Amino acid sequence: MKMKSLVAVLLLSLGISACSTLEKVVYRIDVPQGNYLEQDKIDLLQVGMNKEQVNYVLGTPLLNDMFEKDRWDYVFIKREGHNDPIQHLLQIYFDSKGLVSEIKLDNPIVAEQKQEKTDKKWYML
C-alpha cells in the first residue's frame, strides 16, 4: 500500500513538473494592448498640428493626465507568443494654443513593422 501511494505521488510530481518544462510547446497568441502604433502614422505627425488632427491620425490617446493637460500619451505593448513584451510610448506635447510643440517616441517601430509586412504578404496573394 505504501509503495502504491509513493509511486502515485512520484508520478504526480513528475507530471506537474513536466508541464513547466514544455512551455514552448503550448501555443500563445500575440496580444497587442493599448494604442496600435505604426511608424507611417507617426511620420504623419508634425509640429504645429492641432489636437483634432492628431486625434484623426492616431486616435484617442490611451492616457490623459489630469495634471498635464498639454500632453497626450499613446502606449502600445506587443506580446508575441513566448517572447518578452515590447512597449512603445509616444508622447505628444501641446503648447498653450493647442498646437503640437514636441513629439517623443521612446523606441523606434520600423524594424518590427518590416517583419510584420513580410509575414502578411502571403495572405494577400
N, CA and C of each residue as an Amber inpcrd file, in Angstrom:
protein
   375
   0.8200000  -1.1900000   0.0000000   0.0000000   0.0000000   0.0000000
   0.8640000   1.2530000   0.0000000   1.9340000   1.2230000   0.8280000
   2.8270000   2.3760000   0.8710000   3.5090000   2.5780000  -0.4760000
   3.8370000   1.4760000  -1.1250000   4.5290000   1.5590000  -2.4060000
   3.6320000   2.1930000  -3.4630000   2.3470000   1.8480000  -3.4500000
   1.4150000   2.4190000  -4.4350000   1.2630000   3.9200000  -4.2350000
   1.1390000   4.3700000  -3.0020000   0.9900000   5.7970000  -2.7440000
   2.2810000   6.5490000  -3.0670000   3.4160000   5.9270000  -2.8160000
   4.6980000   6.5490000  -3.1470000   4.8530000   6.6920000  -4.6600000
   4.4840000   5.6660000  -5.4030000   4.5500000   5.7150000  -6.8670000
   3.5610000   6.7530000  -7.3970000   2.3740000   6.8350000  -6.8200000
   1.3780000   7.8110000  -7.2600000   1.8650000   9.2340000  -7.0300000
   2.4530000   9.4930000  -5.8750000   2.9810000  10.8250000  -5.5750000
   4.1420000  11.1530000  -6.5120000   4.9930000  10.1810000  -6.7560000
   6.1230000  10.3850000  -7.6600000   5.6470000  10.6800000  -9.0810000
   4.6880000   9.9310000  -9.5800000   4.1480000  10.1720000 -10.9230000
   3.4360000  11.5230000 -11.0060000   2.7150000  11.8720000  -9.9770000
   2.0290000  13.1710000  -9.9590000   3.0260000  14.3270000  -9.9730000
   4.0790000  14.2260000  -9.1680000   5.0760000  15.2990000  -9.1410000
   5.8360000  15.3870000 -10.4550000   6.1410000  14.2640000 -11.0720000
   6.8010000  14.2800000 -12.3760000   5.8780000  14.8670000 -13.4510000
   4.6130000  14.5300000 -13.3720000   3.6540000  15.0560000 -14.3460000
   3.5030000  16.5650000 -14.2490000   3.4670000  17.0760000 -13.0440000
   3.3320000  18.5310000 -12.8580000   4.5990000  19.2510000 -13.3000000
   5.7490000  18.7090000 -12.9630000   6.9990000  19.3650000 -13.3570000
   7.2290000  19.2720000 -14.8600000   6.7340000  18.2480000 -15.5030000
   6.8950000  18.1120000 -16.9610000   6.1200000  19.1920000 -17.7010000
   5.0070000  19.6160000 -17.1550000   4.2180000  20.6720000 -17.8080000
   4.9910000  21.9820000 -17.8600000   5.7690000  22.2690000 -16.8370000
   6.5040000  23.5280000 -16.8190000   7.6970000  23.5060000 -17.7580000
   8.2560000  22.3390000 -18.0660000   9.3990000  22.2720000 -18.9720000
   8.9720000  22.3190000 -20.4330000   7.7280000  22.0770000 -20.7120000
   7.2260000  22.1010000 -22.0910000   6.5270000  23.4170000 -22.4070000
   7.0540000  24.5040000 -21.8820000   6.4030000  25.8040000 -22.0390000
   6.2730000  26.2170000 -23.4990000   7.2850000  25.9790000 -24.3030000
   7.2820000  26.4210000 -25.6990000   6.3510000  25.5860000 -26.5730000
   5.9270000  24.4370000 -26.0920000   5.0330000  23.5870000 -26.8770000
   3.6230000  24.1560000 -26.8850000   3.2270000  24.7840000 -25.8050000
   1.8900000  25.3420000 -25.6970000   1.8300000  26.6440000 -26.4940000
   0.8500000  26.7780000 -27.3700000   0.7180000  27.9560000 -28.2280000
   0.2050000  29.1450000 -27.4250000   0.8040000  30.2990000 -27.6330000
   0.3300000  31.5430000 -27.0360000   0.0460000  32.5290000 -28.1480000
  -1.0880000  33.1680000 -28.0790000  -1.4620000  34.1220000 -29.1130000
  -0.6890000  35.4280000 -28.9370000  -0.5900000  36.1980000 -30.0190000
   0.0010000  37.5300000 -29.9510000  -1.0290000  38.4680000 -29.3460000
  -0.5940000  39.2580000 -28.3660000  -1.5140000  40.1390000 -27.6610000
  -1.0480000  41.5910000 -27.8020000  -1.6950000  42.3730000 -28.6850000
  -1.3950000  43.8090000 -28.7140000  -2.3060000  44.5340000 -27.7310000
  -1.7400000  45.4570000 -26.9650000  -2.5360000  46.2050000 -25.9920000
  -2.2640000  47.6890000 -26.1460000  -3.2680000  48.4780000 -25.8900000
  -3.1250000  49.9290000 -25.9440000  -3.4380000  50.4670000 -27.3260000
  -2.8190000  51.5860000 -27.6740000  -2.9810000  52.2030000 -28.9830000
  -2.0260000  51.5400000 -29.9660000  -2.5590000  50.9320000 -31.0270000
  -1.7040000  50.2960000 -32.0190000  -0.9710000  51.3820000 -32.7940000
   0.3450000  51.4310000 -32.6450000   1.1580000  52.4650000 -33.2790000
   1.8500000  51.9040000 -34.5080000   1.8110000  52.6690000 -35.5960000
   2.5080000  52.3180000 -36.8230000   3.4350000  53.4650000 -37.1800000
   4.6270000  53.1430000 -37.6850000   5.6150000  54.1700000 -37.9770000
   5.1420000  55.1330000 -39.0510000   4.4040000  54.6510000 -40.0450000
   3.9350000  55.5640000 -41.1040000   2.9230000  56.5760000 -40.5690000
   2.1310000  56.1860000 -39.5730000   1.2050000  57.1460000 -38.9620000
   1.9570000  58.1580000 -38.0940000   2.9840000  57.6830000 -37.3960000
   3.7820000  58.5860000 -36.5670000   4.5180000  59.5910000 -37.4520000
   4.9440000  59.1430000 -38.6340000   5.6310000  60.0410000 -39.5620000
   4.7180000  61.1540000 -40.0690000   3.4060000  60.9530000 -40.0330000
   2.4630000  61.9900000 -40.4600000   2.3610000  63.1410000 -39.4590000
   2.7420000  62.8880000 -38.2090000   2.6620000  63.9340000 -37.1880000
   3.7010000  65.0190000 -37.4540000   3.2960000  66.2630000 -37.2440000
   4.1860000  67.3920000 -37.4380000   3.9600000  68.4070000 -36.3320000
   5.0150000  69.1290000 -36.0230000   4.8840000  70.2330000 -35.0740000
   3.9780000  71.2800000 -35.7110000   3.0160000  71.7710000 -34.9330000
   2.0720000  72.7660000 -35.4310000   0.6790000  72.2100000 -35.7140000
   0.5180000  70.8860000 -35.6490000  -0.8150000  70.2980000 -35.8480000
  -1.6700000  70.5750000 -34.6150000  -2.9850000  70.6620000 -34.8190000
  -3.8540000  70.8580000 -33.6660000  -4.3120000  69.5050000 -33.1200000
  -5.0430000  69.5200000 -32.0120000  -5.4390000  68.2860000 -31.3260000
  -6.3670000  67.4280000 -32.1780000  -7.2430000  68.0580000 -32.9520000
  -8.1540000  67.2770000 -33.7980000  -7.4020000  66.5350000 -34.8920000
  -6.3700000  67.1550000 -35.4450000  -5.5780000  66.4920000 -36.4730000
  -4.8080000  65.3090000 -35.8990000  -4.2590000  65.4720000 -34.7150000
  -3.5460000  64.3740000 -34.0670000  -4.5220000  63.2490000 -33.7370000
  -5.6960000  63.5980000 -33.2710000  -6.7190000  62.5990000 -32.9590000
  -7.1490000  61.8560000 -34.2200000  -7.2020000  62.5350000 -35.3570000
  -7.5730000  61.9000000 -36.6180000  -6.5020000  60.9020000 -37.0710000
  -5.2370000  61.2570000 -36.8820000  -4.1390000  60.4010000 -37.3370000
  -3.9460000  59.1970000 -36.4080000  -3.9360000  59.4220000 -35.1020000
  -3.5960000  58.3510000 -34.1510000  -4.7620000  57.8150000 -33.3380000
  -5.8550000  58.5190000 -33.3190000  -6.9720000  58.0990000 -32.4880000
  -6.8890000  58.7220000 -31.1070000  -7.7850000  58.3230000 -30.2540000
  -7.8380000  58.8520000 -28.8970000  -6.6470000  58.3450000 -28.0950000
  -5.9870000  59.2140000 -27.3520000  -4.8440000  58.7490000 -26.5590000
  -5.2770000  57.8180000 -25.4360000  -4.3820000  56.9080000 -25.0870000
  -4.6820000  55.9570000 -24.0190000  -4.7270000  56.6470000 -22.6730000
  -3.8280000  57.6080000 -22.4560000  -3.7520000  58.2940000 -21.1750000
  -3.9050000  59.7970000 -21.3540000  -4.7920000  60.3820000 -20.5760000
  -4.9030000  61.8350000 -20.4710000  -4.5910000  62.1800000 -19.0190000
  -3.4350000  62.7530000 -18.8040000  -3.0010000  63.0850000 -17.4550000
  -3.7480000  64.3220000 -16.9780000  -4.3970000  64.2220000 -15.8310000
  -5.1720000  65.3490000 -15.3300000  -4.2820000  66.4840000 -14.8310000
  -3.0110000  66.1890000 -14.5510000  -2.1000000  67.2170000 -14.0890000
  -1.3450000  67.8790000 -15.2390000  -1.2100000  67.1710000 -16.3520000
  -0.5640000  67.7350000 -17.5400000  -1.5280000  67.6150000 -18.7120000
  -2.4090000  68.5800000 -18.8440000  -3.4240000  68.5330000 -19.8950000
  -2.8470000  68.7900000 -21.2840000  -1.6190000  69.2890000 -21.3460000
  -0.9930000  69.5730000 -22.6310000  -0.1000000  68.4280000 -23.1030000
  -0.3050000  67.2320000 -22.5710000   0.4650000  66.0590000 -23.0020000
  -0.4830000  64.8880000 -23.2270000  -0.3450000  64.2540000 -24.3860000
  -1.0930000  63.0420000 -24.6860000  -0.1060000  61.8890000 -24.7350000
  -0.4740000  60.7700000 -24.1130000   0.3770000  59.5860000 -24.0910000
  -0.2990000  58.4580000 -24.8600000   0.4160000  57.9230000 -25.8290000
  -0.0220000  56.7540000 -26.5770000   0.9000000  55.6070000 -26.1810000
   0.3370000  54.5740000 -25.5870000   1.1130000  53.4320000 -25.1060000
   0.7140000  52.2020000 -25.9240000   1.7220000  51.4850000 -26.4050000
   1.4740000  50.2740000 -27.1870000   2.3800000  49.1670000 -26.6670000
   1.7930000  48.0600000 -26.2690000   2.5400000  46.9050000 -25.7830000
   2.1880000  45.7180000 -26.6730000   3.2220000  45.0810000 -27.2010000
   3.0020000  43.9270000 -28.0670000   3.7140000  42.7280000 -27.4630000
   2.9440000  41.6970000 -27.1970000   3.4850000  40.4570000 -26.6380000
   3.2600000  39.3680000 -27.6800000   4.3650000  38.8780000 -28.2430000
   4.2840000  37.8510000 -29.2820000   4.6650000  36.4960000 -28.7150000
   3.7010000  35.6210000 -28.6110000   3.9530000  34.2630000 -28.1490000
   4.7000000  34.2050000 -26.8300000   5.8500000  33.5430000 -26.8330000
   6.6530000  33.3770000 -25.6240000   7.7440000  34.4300000 -25.4970000
   7.7990000  35.3870000 -26.4310000   8.8130000  36.4470000 -26.3660000
   8.4550000  37.4630000 -25.2950000   9.4470000  38.2230000 -24.8830000
   9.2060000  39.2880000 -23.9170000   8.3710000  40.3900000 -24.5700000
   7.5110000  41.0490000 -23.8090000   6.7000000  42.1220000 -24.3890000
   7.5610000  43.3130000 -24.7900000   7.1450000  43.9780000 -25.8770000
   7.8210000  45.1790000 -26.3630000   6.8690000  46.3430000 -26.1420000
   7.3450000  47.3620000 -25.4520000   6.4990000  48.5170000 -25.1470000
   7.0150000  49.7550000 -25.8820000   6.0730000  50.5190000 -26.4190000
   6.3850000  51.7870000 -27.0660000   5.5550000  52.8730000 -26.3860000
   6.1830000  54.0110000 -26.1620000   5.4980000  55.1530000 -25.5680000
   5.6990000  56.3600000 -26.4730000   4.6040000  56.8990000 -26.9660000
   4.6320000  58.1070000 -27.7820000   3.9910000  59.2240000 -26.9710000
   4.7520000  60.2820000 -26.7560000   4.2440000  61.4310000 -26.0120000
   4.1710000  62.6270000 -26.9510000   3.0170000  63.2710000 -26.9520000
   2.8180000  64.4580000 -27.7830000   2.5050000  65.6130000 -26.8520000
   3.3020000  66.6660000 -26.9660000   3.1440000  67.8580000 -26.1310000
   2.5060000  68.9640000 -26.9530000   1.5760000  69.6840000 -26.3300000
   0.8940000  70.7970000 -26.9720000   1.2580000  72.0990000 -26.2680000
   1.2790000  73.1770000 -27.0330000   1.5410000  74.4820000 -26.4190000
   0.2310000  75.0870000 -25.9210000   0.2750000  76.3210000 -25.4740000
  -0.9170000  76.9670000 -24.8970000  -2.0130000  77.2100000 -25.9290000
  -1.6530000  77.2200000 -27.2190000  -2.6530000  77.4130000 -28.2770000
  -3.2890000  76.0970000 -28.7170000  -2.8150000  74.9790000 -28.1840000
  -3.3720000  73.6790000 -28.5570000  -2.7020000  73.0810000 -29.7840000
  -1.4940000  73.5560000 -30.1270000  -0.7620000  73.0350000 -31.2760000
   0.4010000  72.1770000 -30.7910000   0.7550000  71.1820000 -31.5960000
   1.8340000  70.2720000 -31.2240000   3.1440000  71.0480000 -31.1440000
   3.8380000  70.8940000 -30.0080000   5.1260000  71.5650000 -29.8460000
   6.2810000  70.5670000 -29.8220000   6.0160000  69.3070000 -29.4230000
   7.0820000  68.3170000 -29.3460000   6.4940000  66.9120000 -29.4640000
   7.2350000  66.0270000 -30.1170000   6.8250000  64.6320000 -30.2950000
   7.9810000  63.7570000 -29.8240000   7.7060000  62.8520000 -28.8820000
   8.7460000  61.9620000 -28.3490000   8.2820000  60.5050000 -28.4880000
   9.1370000  59.6800000 -29.0850000   8.8980000  58.2430000 -29.1970000
  10.0820000  57.5310000 -28.5750000   9.8300000  56.6620000 -27.5890000
  10.9400000  56.0520000 -26.8610000  11.6710000  54.9710000 -27.6530000
  10.9570000  54.1150000 -28.3910000  11.5800000  53.0430000 -29.1760000
  11.0980000  53.1310000 -30.6200000  12.0010000  53.0640000 -31.5920000
  11.5400000  53.0720000 -32.9860000  10.7570000  51.8030000 -33.3100000
   9.8190000  51.9180000 -34.2260000   8.9280000  50.8130000 -34.5690000
   9.2910000  50.2020000 -35.9170000  10.1940000  50.7810000 -36.6530000
  10.4800000  50.4140000 -38.0340000  10.8510000  48.9510000 -38.1960000
  11.7670000  48.4270000 -37.4180000  12.2570000  47.0590000 -37.6020000
  11.1440000  46.0320000 -37.4090000  10.2730000  46.2510000 -36.4560000
   9.1930000  45.2950000 -36.1980000   8.1880000  45.2820000 -37.3310000
   7.8470000  46.4510000 -37.8660000   6.8050000  46.5020000 -38.8820000
   7.2810000  45.9400000 -40.2060000   8.5690000  46.0690000 -40.5320000
   9.0700000  45.4580000 -41.7570000   8.8840000  43.9570000 -41.6870000
   9.1330000  43.3660000 -40.5270000   8.9560000  41.9370000 -40.3510000
   7.4810000  41.5610000 -40.4850000   6.5880000  42.3570000 -39.8970000
   5.1530000  42.0800000 -39.9720000   4.6650000  42.1360000 -41.4060000
   5.1080000  43.1340000 -42.1690000   4.6480000  43.2820000 -43.5440000
   5.1070000  42.1100000 -44.3950000   6.3160000  41.6080000 -44.1750000
   6.7620000  40.4550000 -44.9470000   6.0050000  39.2060000 -44.5340000
   5.6180000  39.1030000 -43.2780000   4.8410000  37.9500000 -42.8280000
   3.4400000  37.9520000 -43.4180000   2.8600000  39.1350000 -43.6280000
   1.4790000  39.2220000 -44.0840000   1.3560000  39.2090000 -45.5980000
   2.4510000  39.2500000 -46.3350000   2.3810000  39.2950000 -47.7960000
   1.6970000  38.0810000 -48.3690000   1.9860000  36.9110000 -47.8590000
   1.4340000  35.7180000 -48.4620000  -0.0730000  35.6080000 -48.2450000
  -0.6310000  36.3410000 -47.2850000  -2.0810000  36.3620000 -47.0940000
  -2.7640000  37.1150000 -48.2210000  -2.0910000  38.1040000 -48.7740000
  -2.7100000  38.9840000 -49.7630000  -2.6180000  38.4530000 -51.1800000
  -1.9510000  37.3420000 -51.3810000  -1.8080000  36.7950000 -52.7350000
  -3.0620000  36.1940000 -53.2580000
